Every structure is written in C-alpha cells, then in structure tokens.
Amino acid sequence: MKKQTAGRDSLGEFAPKFAELNDDVLFGEVWSREDKLSLRDRALVTICVFMGKGLFDNSLKYHLINAKNNGITKEQMAEIITHAAFYAGWPNAWAVFNMAKEVYSDDNDVKESHGGMFGLGEPNTAYAQYFIGNSYLKPLTKLGESVVSLANVTFEPKCRNNWHIHHAKSGGGQILICAEGEGWYQEEGKEARSLKPGDIVVIPANVKHWHGAKQDSWFSHIAVEVPGEETSNEWCEPVSDEEYNKL
C-alpha cells in the first residue's frame, strides 16, 4: 500500500500525534495488513461504516475512489450500496449513490481530452479530502531525483483545493505554470486572479491561498515546489460555495 502522508501534511504542526496515528497506525499498520483483509475489502467495510454513520464529506469520496482503484466495479458498488440501504437507511443510500455516480463516471473521454501536453494522470486520491470536486495528478519528476518537484495538476470544472499555506523558515513556496483551460488563484485578503494558459503564479512561502478551475472550464497547471528550509504544508478550511460563486 502507498505510504500515507495526509495526516502530517494537514495536521503535522497542529496535532503531530494525531497525524502520526493516522499515517503510521491507521494506514501504515491497519490498512497495510493485506494478508488478513485485502485493500478492496477494507474499502468496502469503510464505505459501509461511513454510510451507516451518515458521513458524506470528501473523506467518503476518498474512500469511494480508493474502492474503485482497488477493484470494486461500478456494478459491485451499486449492489453494495443497495444492500447496505436496508441497514443504514434509504436517504443515506441516496447520498452515497450521488457521490458514487460521480466517482464511477466514465472518464475515458476525460483522459483523452484534458491535462494539456502532459496528460491527465490519475485521480488525486491521496489529497481528495482537501479538494472540492475531482482533481488529477501527473508527476513530472520522480521522488528523490531532484531538489525541485514538478507535477501536472488538473481540476475538473468548479474543482478547487482548500485554503492552504506552504510554510518555510527560508526559501520555499510554490510556482504555478498554467497549461490548459482557465482557473482562479487567490491569496487571503486579496482579489482572486483569473488564470489562463501561459500565466505564471509565484506563491511566496507562508502565504495563505487557494487555486482551482473556473465554473465552466477544466484547468491544468504545473506545480513547482520551491526548495527551502524546514518546509511543510498546512491545509486549512475549504473555499465555500458562497465565496467561490462570487467570482
């Protein structure tokens, strides 16, 4: 199983012990016991628990994407939700079906037509909880081969990431090179900036900001992680529909 870092990325400074338990125990030890229960079956169990508790946020979407990536087909997911509806409740089933339809939509055409010259990549499941809508990730450099990390990030229409901060003692920050479609970039306390292919955004370290696609356009940018001293990422609150729809 791919090493999980979402806890440290989001809560590493605020709640380091919780982040450690999330990444190293829940995902590092429990989810990794594939000899006892497969990732596919663990995803199935988790979705049923979320459904029963009425939890329908981005965490559920992450687990639906995880289930899809670990072999649960669209037909099987429909049967799972139908079966669980008699125990978890009909309204809960409707809520999960609405999210599952989005996750299991046919994305063959999407893969062929979006992402710019570098391609769409794969669903950005590791960070799905920090996005509203679906995003896709195509790494352009391999981990450890360079001090500079580049990745092509693609947002579906209306998709945006949460407010976040690239912390650094010195250096650090991020550079966005816009590659396809139209999007938004906004720093806290400033007007949103409209983005199109060819635009470049230099994001200083320690500045709270967000970026994503416009309502009627896919959007891709290359994210360049600027090296620095004592760097870390802090994920903050989502960009609300009210904030976003004003743009």
Secondary structure, DSSP 8 states (H G I E B T S, - for coil): -----HHHHHHTTT-HHHHHIIIIIIIIIITT-TTTS-HHHHHHHHHHHHHHHT--SHHHHHHHHHHHHTT--HHHHHHHHHHHHHHH-HHHHHHHHHHHHHHTS--HHHHHHSSGGG---EE-GGGGGGEES-EEEEESS-TTS-SSEEEEEEE-TT-EE--EEEE-SEE--EEEEEEEE-EEEEETTS--EEE-TT-EEEE-TT--EEEEE-TT--EEEEEEE--EES-EEEE-----HHHHHT-
